[in-house]
Every structure is written in C-alpha cells, then in structure tokens.
C-alpha cells in the first residue's frame, strides 16, 4: 500500500470508521464530501504526519480543500 491516495483513505477510515469511503476520489471535498469538522481535520493532519513522516506547519482547511490538495502537498514536501 504505497499509493498516497490509498494511504490517505486508511487514515480517514481510522478517523471516522462509520463512514463509507468507497466513493472517495481525489476531487472529494474534505469538509463537505468527507464530513470532517475542525476536530476531524486536526486528526487528519496528525494522521498524515504520522503516516508520511512529515511535519505540517500552518496548514488550514482552506489549503487542504480536496484530497488532491493533500496529495499535492505531500508530493511537494517529501
């Protein structure tokens, strides 16, 4: 499971295990489509930091609007 997208889905499933993420795409809106509130967003950032061994500084939900935004950030900050 070295695909960034698949790894993000696993993180989301850990955050909200009762949600169905089978239809998630790179264009999915984190706040609206995935129903993450500010606490969920914080857990997402923490999960990303742990999974990808990166430190995310000063990122807010406006910068991580879609799943693709997160993937792009990770690709640019390896």
N, C-alpha and C positions, 0 to 999 in steps of 0.2 A: 504494500500500500504506500507507494512513494509519490503518488499523484497528489498535488497540493489540494485540488478540489475535493478528492475523496477524504483526505485528512481533515479538511475543514468540516465536512459532513459529520465525521466521527465526533469532532469537538461539539458541534451543535447538538448531536444526539445525546451527548453527556449532559449538556446544559438543560435541555428540555426533552427528556426521554419520551414524554407523552405525545410529542408532535410527530407527524409523518413528513419526513424529509425526502421521500422518494421522488418528488416532482421538483426539487430544488435545481436551479440552473445557475450559471454564472451571472445571469441578469436579475436574479432574485433580489428584491429589496430587503435588506437586513431588518429594518424596523417594521415595515408593513407586511411583507410576504412571510417572513420568518417569525413575526410577532415577538421580537426581542425588545424589552423595555430597557431602561438605563442600567438596571442591575444585570440583566441578561447580556447587554453589550459589554459590561465590565468583565463578566465571566468569559465571554468570547475572547476578549483581549488577553486575559490571563491564560486561557487555554491555548491561544495561538503562541504566546510567549513560551509556554512550557513545551508544546509540541514541536515548534520550529526553532527553539533555542535562540530567540531573538528578544530584544528589548524594544518595546513600542513606547515612544515618548510623545506626549502631547497630541494624540490622535483622538478625534471625537467622532461621533456618529455621522457628521456631515462628510467627513473624509472617507469613512467606510460605509458608503451608502448601499453598495451592492456587493455580492460575493466576489465579483470580478475586481472591485476596488481592493479588496483584501488580498487577492491573489497577486495583483499588480504590485501592491506594497511589498509583499513578501519576496517577489522576484527582484525588486529593485533594492532590497535591503538584506541580501544574503550575507 
